Amino acid sequence: MQPKSIPPASLPVVFTCALGLVLLFSYGGSFAQNAAPKTYFTVENYYKAKWGYADEFIGLWKTNHYPLLKKAIEKGDIISVSASRPRLHSGEDTRWDFRVTIVFKNAEKAFDPDLTTAYKPLLFADQAAYAKAEQHRFEILLAHWDVEVAAEPVE
């Protein structure tokens, strides 16, 4: 039995496939490592409370909002939450009292208006008291803004 020969018109296709396989196996796992980078979405939330109310605002945030974010972390929709406050003061026009950095699983989760809604009745049995506390938290809030941030390589 004689082996079949490859028609000349098929040689470029066969060569391309063979070259692709050689490259794939020579690079090994590097394709898998680079194929699906994490596309987390990071947002910094800045809060400016009425003068003298920063501690109360932060306390209400920790009591009413942070537990909801922790549930979203448990579910995997949020990767991490960190908070900070300035040690020194700035001018009134640039002042902020509390910054919360949230790393979301993706941009879709960051913009989901109902991301934590389902957790409210689970965590706060007295919904009326919860709503009243949240109303007060926003009454002492002068300003709030969100900034999407991205890591910037320096080298």
MDAnalysis code that builds the backbone (N, CA, C; Angstrom):
import MDAnalysis as mda
import numpy as np

u = mda.Universe.empty(465, n_residues=155, atom_resindex=np.repeat(np.arange(155), 3), trajectory=True)
u.add_TopologyAttr("name", ["N", "CA", "C"] * 155)
u.add_TopologyAttr("resid", np.arange(1, 156))
u.add_TopologyAttr("resname", ["MET", "GLN", "PRO", "LYS", "SER", "ILE", "PRO", "PRO", "ALA", "SER", "LEU", "PRO", "VAL", "VAL", "PHE", "THR", "CYS", "ALA", "LEU", "GLY", "LEU", "VAL", "LEU", "LEU", "PHE", "SER", "TYR", "GLY", "GLY", "SER", "PHE", "ALA", "GLN", "ASN", "ALA", "ALA", "PRO", "LYS", "THR", "TYR", "PHE", "THR", "VAL", "GLU", "ASN", "TYR", "TYR", "LYS", "ALA", "LYS", "TRP", "GLY", "TYR", "ALA", "ASP", "GLU", "PHE", "ILE", "GLY", "LEU", "TRP", "LYS", "THR", "ASN", "HIS", "TYR", "PRO", "LEU", "LEU", "LYS", "LYS", "ALA", "ILE", "GLU", "LYS", "GLY", "ASP", "ILE", "ILE", "SER", "VAL", "SER", "ALA", "SER", "ARG", "PRO", "ARG", "LEU", "HIS", "SER", "GLY", "GLU", "ASP", "THR", "ARG", "TRP", "ASP", "PHE", "ARG", "VAL", "THR", "ILE", "VAL", "PHE", "LYS", "ASN", "ALA", "GLU", "LYS", "ALA", "PHE", "ASP", "PRO", "ASP", "LEU", "THR", "THR", "ALA", "TYR", "LYS", "PRO", "LEU", "LEU", "PHE", "ALA", "ASP", "GLN", "ALA", "ALA", "TYR", "ALA", "LYS", "ALA", "GLU", "GLN", "HIS", "ARG", "PHE", "GLU", "ILE", "LEU", "LEU", "ALA", "HIS", "TRP", "ASP", "VAL", "GLU", "VAL", "ALA", "ALA", "GLU", "PRO", "VAL", "GLU"])
u.atoms.positions = np.array([
    [0.840, -1.174, 0.000],
    [0.000, 0.000, 0.000],
    [0.883, 1.235, 0.000],
    [0.610, 2.132, -0.903],
    [1.390, 3.347, -1.060],
    [0.773, 4.481, -0.244],
    [1.631, 5.274, 0.463],
    [1.069, 6.404, 1.205],
    [0.507, 7.434, 0.245],
    [-0.566, 8.104, 0.704],
    [-1.182, 9.138, -0.124],
    [-0.344, 10.404, -0.022],
    [-0.221, 11.086, -1.112],
    [0.524, 12.339, -1.087],
    [-0.443, 13.503, -0.858],
    [0.114, 14.564, -0.301],
    [-0.702, 15.755, -0.023],
    [-0.703, 16.606, -1.276],
    [-1.890, 16.984, -1.731],
    [-1.942, 17.841, -2.930],
    [-1.204, 19.160, -2.678],
    [-0.520, 19.698, -3.654],
    [0.261, 20.931, -3.480],
    [-0.560, 22.109, -2.967],
    [-1.829, 22.205, -3.306],
    [-2.666, 23.326, -2.863],
    [-2.910, 23.270, -1.349],
    [-2.812, 22.091, -0.727],
    [-3.057, 21.935, 0.700],
    [-1.814, 22.171, 1.553],
    [-0.665, 22.266, 0.955],
    [0.568, 22.412, 1.718],
    [0.588, 23.646, 2.624],
    [0.143, 24.823, 2.190],
    [0.153, 25.976, 3.106],
    [-0.720, 25.748, 4.346],
    [-1.839, 25.098, 4.190],
    [-2.730, 24.830, 5.326],
    [-2.075, 23.862, 6.289],
    [-1.481, 22.795, 5.741],
    [-0.809, 21.804, 6.583],
    [0.366, 22.450, 7.304],
    [1.141, 23.271, 6.605],
    [2.285, 23.938, 7.208],
    [1.831, 24.878, 8.335],
    [0.789, 25.637, 8.095],
    [0.282, 26.570, 9.099],
    [-0.196, 25.832, 10.342],
    [-0.913, 24.735, 10.159],
    [-1.384, 23.936, 11.300],
    [-0.211, 23.363, 12.083],
    [0.777, 22.833, 11.353],
    [1.950, 22.248, 12.016],
    [2.708, 23.315, 12.793],
    [2.890, 24.488, 12.210],
    [3.584, 25.582, 12.878],
    [2.808, 26.013, 14.134],
    [1.496, 26.076, 14.023],
    [0.665, 26.432, 15.175],
    [0.834, 25.457, 16.319],
    [0.858, 24.173, 16.014],
    [1.051, 23.155, 17.058],
    [2.432, 23.261, 17.695],
    [3.446, 23.488, 16.872],
    [4.801, 23.634, 17.410],
    [4.848, 24.826, 18.370],
    [4.294, 25.953, 17.968],
    [4.299, 27.138, 18.820],
    [3.506, 26.906, 20.100],
    [2.380, 26.270, 19.979],
    [1.543, 26.007, 21.147],
    [2.283, 25.169, 22.170],
    [2.919, 24.104, 21.728],
    [3.608, 23.226, 22.665],
    [4.931, 23.817, 23.151],
    [5.563, 24.667, 22.361],
    [6.828, 25.244, 22.804],
    [6.614, 26.318, 23.859],
    [5.481, 27.009, 23.832],
    [5.200, 28.022, 24.848],
    [4.575, 27.421, 26.092],
    [4.094, 26.226, 25.997],
    [3.562, 25.517, 27.161],
    [2.448, 26.284, 27.855],
    [2.613, 26.490, 29.169],
    [1.567, 27.079, 29.994],
    [1.460, 28.575, 29.904],
    [2.344, 29.245, 29.188],
    [2.277, 30.706, 29.171],
    [0.999, 31.206, 28.522],
    [0.421, 30.462, 27.580],
    [-0.845, 30.881, 26.998],
    [-1.946, 30.865, 28.042],
    [-1.990, 29.837, 28.849],
    [-3.028, 29.722, 29.874],
    [-2.887, 30.820, 30.917],
    [-1.665, 31.193, 31.234],
    [-1.458, 32.230, 32.234],
    [-1.905, 33.590, 31.732],
    [-1.721, 33.860, 30.461],
    [-2.033, 35.174, 29.914],
    [-3.388, 35.248, 29.235],
    [-4.064, 34.143, 29.097],
    [-5.290, 34.111, 28.308],
    [-6.439, 34.875, 28.962],
    [-6.599, 34.769, 30.274],
    [-7.754, 35.375, 30.920],
    [-7.331, 36.231, 32.115],
    [-6.857, 37.452, 31.854],
    [-6.478, 38.297, 32.984],
    [-7.718, 38.726, 33.765],
    [-7.514, 38.972, 35.052],
    [-8.618, 39.430, 35.892],
    [-8.999, 40.838, 35.459],
    [-10.277, 41.087, 35.337],
    [-10.759, 42.402, 34.950],
    [-11.578, 42.994, 36.089],
    [-10.947, 43.086, 37.249],
    [-11.626, 43.682, 38.382],
    [-11.897, 45.151, 38.099],
    [-12.883, 45.695, 38.789],
    [-13.302, 47.078, 38.599],
    [-13.223, 47.759, 39.960],
    [-12.359, 48.752, 40.089],
    [-12.116, 49.394, 41.378],
    [-12.721, 50.787, 41.406],
    [-13.427, 51.077, 42.500],
    [-14.061, 52.379, 42.680],
    [-13.699, 52.907, 44.061],
    [-13.314, 54.169, 44.106],
    [-13.121, 54.850, 45.379],
    [-14.332, 55.744, 45.620],
    [-14.969, 55.568, 46.775],
    [-16.114, 56.374, 47.165],
    [-15.641, 57.393, 48.198],
    [-15.878, 58.655, 47.940],
    [-15.488, 59.720, 48.861],
    [-16.741, 60.306, 49.502],
    [-16.666, 60.550, 50.818],
    [-17.783, 61.101, 51.568],
    [-17.327, 62.332, 52.331],
    [-18.129, 63.370, 52.291],
    [-17.883, 64.598, 53.038],
    [-19.105, 64.851, 53.907],
    [-18.914, 64.763, 55.214],
    [-20.023, 64.944, 56.155],
    [-20.082, 66.398, 56.619],
    [-21.208, 66.753, 57.208],
    [-21.307, 68.067, 57.837],
    [-20.188, 68.190, 58.860],
    [-19.720, 69.421, 59.037],
    [-18.614, 69.649, 59.951],
    [-18.962, 69.122, 61.341],
    [-18.082, 68.261, 61.879],
    [-18.273, 67.702, 63.208],
    [-19.060, 66.392, 63.236],
    [-19.527, 65.915, 62.094],
    [-20.347, 64.705, 62.030],
    [-19.636, 63.518, 61.363],
    [-18.363, 63.648, 61.090],
    [-17.650, 62.584, 60.372],
    [-17.683, 61.273, 61.156],
    [-17.416, 61.322, 62.451],
    [-17.407, 60.089, 63.246],
    [-18.771, 59.412, 63.249],
    [-19.821, 60.211, 63.355],
    [-21.174, 59.634, 63.340],
    [-21.481, 59.017, 61.981],
    [-21.097, 59.710, 60.904],
    [-21.327, 59.178, 59.570],
    [-20.607, 57.844, 59.392],
    [-19.329, 57.796, 59.789],
    [-18.537, 56.577, 59.631],
    [-19.139, 55.443, 60.465],
    [-19.583, 55.753, 61.672],
    [-20.224, 54.739, 62.508],
    [-21.480, 54.179, 61.862],
    [-22.294, 55.054, 61.291],
    [-23.513, 54.591, 60.601],
    [-23.164, 53.771, 59.361],
    [-22.126, 54.183, 58.637],
    [-21.706, 53.423, 57.455],
    [-21.271, 52.022, 57.862],
    [-20.476, 51.928, 58.941],
    [-19.999, 50.624, 59.411],
    [-21.147, 49.739, 59.891],
    [-22.152, 50.345, 60.487],
    [-23.286, 49.584, 61.014],
    [-24.265, 49.178, 59.924],
    [-24.532, 50.075, 58.984],
    [-25.611, 49.852, 58.016],
    [-25.165, 49.418, 56.621],
    [-24.018, 49.873, 56.187],
    [-23.643, 49.580, 54.804],
    [-22.562, 48.506, 54.691],
    [-21.600, 48.537, 55.576],
    [-20.509, 47.573, 55.493],
    [-20.983, 46.116, 55.586],
    [-21.940, 45.789, 56.445],
    [-22.419, 44.393, 56.470],
    [-22.973, 43.926, 55.116],
    [-23.586, 44.829, 54.368],
    [-24.097, 44.480, 53.042],
    [-22.941, 44.178, 52.087],
    [-21.894, 44.980, 52.172],
    [-20.728, 44.757, 51.321],
    [-20.031, 43.442, 51.675],
    [-19.990, 43.116, 52.962],
    [-19.385, 41.840, 53.373],
    [-20.166, 40.656, 52.796],
    [-21.484, 40.754, 52.731],
    [-22.290, 39.686, 52.111],
    [-21.943, 39.553, 50.625],
    [-21.759, 40.686, 49.957],
    [-21.391, 40.646, 48.537],
    [-19.994, 40.045, 48.354],
    [-19.113, 40.239, 49.342],
    [-17.798, 39.596, 49.293],
    [-17.970, 38.088, 49.422],
    [-18.805, 37.659, 50.355],
    [-19.059, 36.225, 50.536],
    [-19.587, 35.589, 49.258],
    [-20.437, 36.306, 48.539],
    [-21.008, 35.786, 47.297],
    [-19.995, 35.813, 46.147],
    [-18.978, 36.666, 46.262],
    [-17.973, 36.757, 45.208],
    [-18.177, 37.902, 44.249],
    [-19.186, 38.738, 44.483],
    [-19.427, 39.883, 43.605],
    [-18.460, 41.026, 43.883],
    [-17.977, 41.090, 45.114],
    [-16.979, 42.081, 45.511],
    [-15.741, 41.309, 45.951],
    [-14.591, 41.770, 45.531],
    [-13.326, 41.126, 45.861],
    [-12.799, 41.633, 47.199],
    [-12.852, 42.955, 47.400],
    [-12.358, 43.520, 48.657],
    [-12.958, 44.892, 48.920],
    [-12.931, 45.277, 50.199],
    [-13.375, 46.596, 50.639],
    [-12.344, 47.102, 51.639],
    [-11.897, 48.319, 51.449],
    [-11.018, 48.950, 52.430],
    [-11.491, 50.380, 52.644],
    [-11.203, 50.910, 53.818],
    [-11.653, 52.261, 54.152],
    [-10.517, 53.036, 54.791],
    [-10.558, 54.349, 54.622],
    [-9.556, 55.210, 55.236],
    [-10.145, 56.585, 55.477],
    [-9.463, 57.320, 56.337],
    [-9.849, 58.698, 56.608],
    [-8.574, 59.523, 56.673],
    [-8.660, 60.800, 56.362],
    [-7.442, 61.609, 56.384],
    [-6.975, 61.867, 57.819],
    [-5.681, 61.937, 57.995],
    [-5.115, 62.262, 59.314],
    [-5.075, 63.767, 59.526],
    [-4.843, 64.486, 58.466],
    [-4.766, 65.944, 58.533],
    [-5.958, 66.540, 57.800],
    [-6.153, 67.813, 57.965],
    [-7.288, 68.462, 57.300],
    [-6.824, 69.187, 56.050],
    [-7.761, 69.487, 55.204],
    [-7.477, 70.254, 53.991],
    [-8.471, 71.410, 53.948],
    [-8.426, 72.153, 52.877],
    [-9.381, 73.240, 52.714],
    [-10.794, 72.694, 52.540],
    [-11.760, 73.496, 52.862],
    [-13.157, 73.054, 52.801],
    [-13.561, 72.591, 51.406],
    [-13.038, 73.222, 50.389],
    [-13.420, 72.854, 49.023],
    [-12.835, 71.510, 48.588],
    [-11.755, 71.053, 49.230],
    [-11.161, 69.765, 48.868],
    [-11.291, 68.728, 49.974],
    [-11.997, 69.046, 51.023],
    [-12.100, 68.168, 52.185],
    [-12.957, 66.946, 51.884],
    [-12.508, 65.797, 52.374],
    [-13.314, 64.581, 52.422],
    [-13.040, 63.939, 53.770],
    [-14.034, 63.240, 54.309],
    [-13.925, 62.664, 55.645],
    [-13.731, 61.156, 55.651],
    [-14.113, 60.504, 54.575],
    [-14.103, 59.044, 54.572],
    [-13.977, 58.577, 53.133],
    [-13.065, 57.622, 52.902],
    [-12.889, 57.052, 51.565],
    [-13.011, 55.540, 51.677],
    [-13.834, 54.976, 50.811],
    [-14.020, 53.528, 50.770],
    [-13.615, 53.052, 49.373],
    [-12.695, 52.109, 49.338],
    [-12.253, 51.541, 48.062],
    [-12.859, 50.149, 47.935],
    [-13.613, 49.962, 46.865],
    [-14.277, 48.684, 46.615],
    [-13.741, 48.110, 45.307],
    [-13.281, 46.871, 45.377],
    [-12.834, 46.163, 44.177],
    [-13.939, 45.170, 43.828],
    [-14.608, 45.441, 42.722],
    [-15.705, 44.595, 42.257],
    [-15.172, 43.494, 41.346],
    [-15.939, 42.430, 41.249],
    [-15.593, 41.309, 40.369],
    [-15.454, 41.790, 38.926],
    [-16.338, 42.706, 38.529],
    [-16.305, 43.261, 37.182],
    [-17.136, 44.552, 37.162],
    [-17.139, 45.237, 36.049],
    [-17.867, 46.504, 35.932],
    [-19.370, 46.300, 36.058],
    [-19.865, 45.184, 35.556],
    [-21.301, 44.896, 35.646],
    [-21.763, 44.883, 37.107],
    [-20.990, 44.250, 37.967],
    [-21.340, 44.201, 39.396],
    [-21.241, 45.586, 40.026],
    [-20.270, 46.375, 39.587],
    [-20.094, 47.719, 40.145],
    [-21.300, 48.609, 39.870],
    [-21.956, 48.406, 38.747],
    [-23.076, 49.254, 38.372],
    [-24.436, 48.594, 38.595],
    [-24.458, 47.470, 39.273],
    [-25.709, 46.774, 39.570],
    [-26.405, 47.489, 40.735],
    [-27.535, 48.161, 40.497],
    [-28.197, 48.909, 41.574],
    [-28.785, 48.002, 42.663],
    [-28.950, 46.739, 42.359],
    [-29.543, 45.801, 43.326],
    [-28.515, 44.824, 43.895],
    [-27.246, 45.163, 43.833],
    [-26.195, 44.238, 44.266],
    [-26.388, 43.779, 45.703],
    [-26.788, 44.681, 46.596],
    [-26.924, 44.330, 48.015],
    [-28.369, 44.328, 48.503],
    [-29.317, 44.603, 47.638],
    [-30.719, 44.715, 48.046],
    [-31.231, 43.459, 48.743],
    [-30.902, 42.301, 48.240],
    [-31.412, 41.045, 48.811],
    [-30.905, 40.796, 50.225],
    [-29.788, 41.412, 50.590],
    [-29.208, 41.168, 51.911],
    [-29.842, 42.029, 53.004],
    [-30.513, 43.113, 52.631],
    [-31.073, 44.030, 53.634],
    [-32.047, 43.349, 54.582],
    [-33.049, 42.606, 54.090],
    [-33.961, 41.947, 55.043],
    [-33.292, 40.831, 55.851],
    [-32.249, 40.247, 55.301],
    [-31.530, 39.195, 56.024],
    [-30.725, 39.755, 57.197],
    [-30.153, 40.928, 56.992],
    [-29.273, 41.509, 58.000],
    [-29.975, 42.466, 58.954],
    [-31.065, 43.059, 58.514],
    [-31.743, 44.068, 59.323],
    [-33.218, 43.694, 59.460],
    [-33.544, 43.028, 60.554],
    [-34.922, 42.560, 60.781],
    [-35.895, 43.725, 60.865],
    [-35.496, 44.798, 61.525],
    [-36.351, 45.979, 61.661],
    [-36.048, 46.931, 60.502],
    [-36.750, 46.746, 59.415],
    [-36.506, 47.539, 58.214],
    [-36.812, 49.016, 58.413],
    [-37.776, 49.330, 59.255],
    [-38.109, 50.733, 59.523],
    [-36.943, 51.422, 60.238],
    [-36.359, 50.761, 61.225],
    [-35.219, 51.329, 61.946],
    [-34.013, 51.467, 61.012],
    [-33.822, 50.484, 60.159],
    [-32.726, 50.538, 59.192],
    [-32.919, 51.733, 58.253],
    [-34.116, 51.904, 57.725],
    [-34.398, 53.008, 56.805],
    [-34.196, 54.357, 57.493],
    [-34.590, 54.452, 58.750],
    [-34.436, 55.704, 59.500],
    [-32.957, 56.016, 59.718],
    [-32.166, 55.012, 60.068],
    [-30.735, 55.210, 60.272],
    [-30.043, 55.610, 58.971],
    [-30.443, 54.989, 57.871],
    [-29.865, 55.334, 56.573],
    [-30.270, 56.751, 56.165],
    [-31.494, 57.137, 56.459],
    [-31.933, 58.499, 56.158],
    [-31.068, 59.499, 56.926],
    [-30.820, 59.203, 58.195],
    [-29.995, 60.106, 59.001],
    [-28.560, 60.151, 58.463],
    [-28.036, 59.016, 58.045],
    [-26.679, 58.980, 57.483],
    [-26.579, 59.926, 56.294],
    [-27.608, 59.951, 55.457],
    [-27.577, 60.826, 54.293],
    [-27.931, 62.268, 54.634],
    [-28.628, 62.491, 55.726],
    [-28.906, 63.870, 56.168],
    [-27.632, 64.579, 56.612],
    [-26.686, 63.847, 57.194],
    [-25.452, 64.484, 57.652],
    [-24.358, 64.464, 56.576],
    [-24.692, 63.978, 55.422],
    [-23.747, 63.918, 54.310],
    [-23.874, 65.181, 53.458],
    [-22.762, 65.864, 53.262],
    [-22.758, 67.054, 52.405],
    [-22.476, 66.712, 50.949],
    [-21.562, 65.769, 50.733],
    [-21.171, 65.430, 49.363],
    [-20.694, 63.989, 49.311],
    [-20.853, 63.418, 48.131],
    [-20.406, 62.055, 47.882],
    [-20.045, 61.959, 46.415],
    [-18.876, 61.406, 46.132],
    [-18.499, 61.195, 44.739],
    [-17.720, 59.896, 44.621],
    [-17.800, 59.320, 43.432],
    [-17.151, 58.040, 43.147],
    [-16.122, 58.251, 42.039],
    [-14.985, 57.600, 42.191],
    [-13.926, 57.698, 41.191],
    [-13.500, 56.287, 40.812],
    [-13.624, 55.967, 39.523],
    [-13.100, 54.688, 39.047],
    [-11.590, 54.826, 38.964],
    [-10.882, 53.858, 39.514],
    [-9.425, 53.911, 39.483],
    [-8.866, 52.660, 38.820],
    [-7.716, 52.815, 38.211],
    [-7.037, 51.696, 37.572],
    [-5.579, 51.721, 37.994],
    [-5.029, 50.552, 38.166],
    [-3.610, 50.463, 38.508],
    [-2.787, 50.993, 37.356],
    [-1.775, 51.739, 37.684],
    [-0.891, 52.313, 36.669],
    [0.514, 51.775, 36.896],
    [1.009, 50.948, 35.978],
    [2.371, 50.434, 36.149],
    [3.378, 51.584, 36.086],
    [4.375, 51.537, 36.942],
    [5.379, 52.591, 36.958],
    [6.651, 52.189, 36.218],
    [6.772, 50.945, 35.877],
    [7.941, 50.496, 35.094],
    [7.507, 49.621, 33.959],
])
